[in-house]
Amino acid sequence: MSPDSERVANFIRETAEADIMPRFRSLAAHEVIEKNPGDLVTVADQDAEERLTRMLRGLTPGALVVGEEAAHAAPNLLDQLDEEQGPLWIIDPVDGTANFAASRPVFAVMVAYVEAGETRMGWIYDPVEKVMTSAELGSGARRDGKPLRIDGQPSRLTGRVNFGLIERDARPSVRQRLEESFNLEKSMSCAGQEFISMARGNAQFRLYNRLWAWDHAPGVLVVREAGCHADRQDENPYRPTERTRGLLCASDIDSWHRINDIVRPD
């Protein structure tokens, strides 16, 4: 039996109110830590993940809960993702930590509920705007309870490509071909906000390089349920627990193939 979506949404809102927003634009220097070069974590990430982990375990006793910060501290948790077939929660407590630490209001809380290797439910919360975007497999996407569905698209599509996925020597020619047909925009440095932008029809494609469950599992479900096409660049189905490279999301399957014909390796 799937968990109650609104109850999970309330857990997320409560966590943002208690652990995230009081620290926004108020972090002390010692409250920002560099896990790896360029990869930050703050006390807000840590406290929010601890709170959400406790709440979600209470909601579904026996379920595995994997958060970004827990996986960094205990990398063996990632191996459990590959093996877990029962209920699984995936948490990104502050997606867009670099923005959050720099006082930029572009971050999100992301949660996914997975069963048998498939994302069943997903939530992306914007704590600044206090807006919840959610989806349930087969039941559509919603934005603060209202149905969210892409209705048409512009003649010239706009999106972002992570060129780190493309061989260095091929990048200039790939960029040129893309710019001939599409508008390219910069990264928002927050996958959650990028997925929201796609689900609302403000952007029409995204190509991600390295895949992490907490960055992509909720968002892939949201954009799919809003009417987009999202799969691995090699045309294999996306699975939330995989650690691979190359996730392409586009507003429809025809656009997906148009873009992939340009960016995929020869």
N, C-alpha and C positions, 0 to 999 in steps of 0.2 A: 504493500500500500504506500502510495507516494505521500510525502509530508505535506502539511497544509502550507500553501504558497504564501498566504498573507501573514501567517505566523512567522515564517522565515524572513519575510520582508520587514516585519516589525523588529525582529532580532537585529537585522542589519541597520535599520534606522536608529535603534537604541544604542548600538555600538558606535555608530558615527557620532551621535550626540554626546556620548560619554567619553570616548577615547580619541576621536580624530579631530573634530572641529575645535575643541578647546585648545589644541596644539597648533592649529593652522595659523601661520604668521606669528606664532609665539614660541617656537622651538629655541631652546638654548643650544649653544654649540655642542655641548656634551651629549645632547639628545639625538644627534645625527651621527651615524656610524657608517663607514665605508666597508662593506662586506668584502668586496673585490674592487679593483680599480674602476671607478665610474658607476658602481652598483651600491646604492645607498639603502639604509634602513633607518627608521626613526623609532622612538619610543611609541609613537602612535601606531605604527605597523605592528609592533610586538604586542602592545596591550590589546589592540583590536582583534588580532588573531587569537590571543588567549581567550578573550571573552566569547568570540564566535565559536571557537572550538568547544568550549564548555557548554554553550547553549545548544549547539547542534548535536553533540553527544547525548545531551539530555532528551532531545526530541526523538532521536533514533538510536537507542541503546545498542551497542555492538557494532555500529557502523564505523568504518575507518574514516578519519578526518585528516586530510593532508593540506596544510597551509604552506605558503611560500617560505615563511621564515622557519617553520619546523623542518621543512625539507632541506633548507640551507644548513641547519644545525645538525641534522641526521640524514645524510644523503641516502641511506638505505631505505628510507620511506619511498623514494622514487621506484625502487625495485618492487615494492608492494603494489604500486599502481599497476604494474604489468600483470600481476597475479590476481588482483582483487576482482571477484565477480559479484560480491554482495554489495549492499549499499555503501556508497562512497561519497564523501563531501570534499570538495576542492575549494580552497579559500585564497583569494588575494586581498588582504586586508586594506591595503592602500595601493591600488594600481596607479602608477604615475608618481612614485615616491620622489623622484628628482624634482618634479613640478611642485609637489607638496612642500618639500624642504626649501625650495626657492620662492615660496609664497605665491606661486602661480596657481590659479583656481581651476586647474585641469587635472583632475584625478577622480578615482572611483573606487567603490568597494565591489568586488566580484565574488559570487558564490555559484557553484554548480553542484547539482545532485546527480550522481551517476549510478546506474545499475547495469550489470552484465556488460560493462565496457561501453555503454551508450549514455550520453547526456540526456537525462529526462526532464530536468528543470534547470533554469538559470536565472540569475538576478544580477543586474548592474545598477548600482545606486550612485547618483551624483549628490554628494553631501552638501555641496555649495548651493545648488539649485533646489535641493530636497525633492528630487524626482527619481522614481523607481521605474526602471525598464526591466521587464521579466518575460519569460517564455516557458511554455510547457510543450513537450514533444507532442505534435499532432493537434495542439489546441491554440496555436497562434502566439503572437507576441503582443505585449501590452505596455503602455506607457502611463503610469499612474492609473491603472485600471481600464484605460481606454484602448480599444484595438489599434494595433500598429501594423500597417500593411503598406508596402510600396505601391504607389499608384502612378505608373509611367516613369519615364526618365528623360533627361535632356538629350539633345542630339549629339552633343559632345560630352563624353563622360569625364568625371573628375575623380582622382584617387591618388593613392600613394603606393610606391614600390620600394621595398627594401633591397637596394642594389647589392647588399652583402651576399645575397643568394646567387648572384650572377658572376660568372668568371670575370676577373678584373679586366682582361683584354677585350672582353665583349661589351663591357658596360657603356662606353661611348656610343656604339652603334645601336644598342638596345634602347638607350635613353633617346636617341634621335628618332628612332621608329615610334616610340611611345609618344613623344611630343608632337609628332606629325598628326596623330589621331586623337590624343587625349590631353586633358589638363592634369599636370602633376602637381601635387601639393606636398608640403613638408610634413614630417611626422609630428603628431601631437604629443609624442612621448607618453602616451596613455592608451593602451589597446582598448580599454573599456569605453573611453569616449569616442574612439574611432568606430567601434562597433555600433554605438548609439547613432553616430552620424550616418552610417550606412543604413541602419534600420529606419531612420527618418527620411531617407532619400536625399540627404545633403551631400553625400559622396557615393560613388558607384563602384569603387573597387579598392581592394587592399591586398598586397602581397607581403606576407610575413616570412621571415627567415627561419630562425630556430624556434621550435614550438615548445611551450611550457603549458601544462594543463591549466594552471591558475590564470594565465594570460588570455587563453583562447577558448576554453571549454564553454563558459557561459555565453560568450559573444557569438560563437559559431551557431549555437542554438537560437539565439535571439535573431540574428540576421536570416537564418534559414526560415524560421517561423514567420518572419516579416516578408518573405518572398524571394530572398536572395539565393544564389547558389554558392556553396562553400565546400571545397574539397582540397585534398593535397594536390600540389602542382603536378605530381606524377600521375594524376588521375585515379589514384587509389582513394578509397573512402577515408575521410578524416575520422580518427578515433581519439577521444579526449585524453586517454592515458599514454599515447605514443609520445616518444621523444625523438622527433625527426626534424626535417627541414622542409620548408616550402608549403605554405598554406595560402591559397588564393580564394578570395571572396569577391563576388561580383553581383551586380544587381539582377542578372538573369544568366541562364546557361549560355546563351549565344555570346554575350559580352565576356563571360568567363573564358570561352574558347578563343575569342578574338585576342584577348590580352595574353592568354597562355601561349598562343602561337608565337608571340613576340618574345616572351621572357623565359620560356622553358629552354633547357640546354639542348643543343643539336644532337 
